[in-house]
Amino acid sequence: CCPCTVTGDINSKTQTCPCGFVGGCTCGCCCLPCFMLGATPKVMPDETGLRALCCSCMPCTSCCYLEQVYREIVIKKESSPSQMEMK
């Protein structure tokens, strides 16, 4: 998958940058470490922005870290309770 679409999906959930998905794609392509600095603590509150910045700057970890943050969004979405239907 393309990293810019992943940052778009993350931004759709976190609203780190304006313009939703498109804003996330643009910001993620222009400066991934800065985007992750703002978005990661919104997804994983126990994760510091500084760690997100460092993991996003290193070429050997940036892609895996981006996928890890996205996967955390998917896990939280799947585990959220659904509404019960009224009878």
Number of C-alpha atoms within 10 A of each C-alpha: 6 8 16 20 17 19 28 24 19 31 27 19 17 18 18 20 20 12 14 17 20 18 19 29 25 18 21 23 16 12 12 21 23 16 25 30 21 20 23 27 18 18 17 13 9 9 13 14 21 15 14 23 19 14 20 23 17 12 9 10 12 20 15 13 17 21 16 13 20 19 13 15 17 12 10 11 11 10 8 8 8 8 6 6 5 4 3
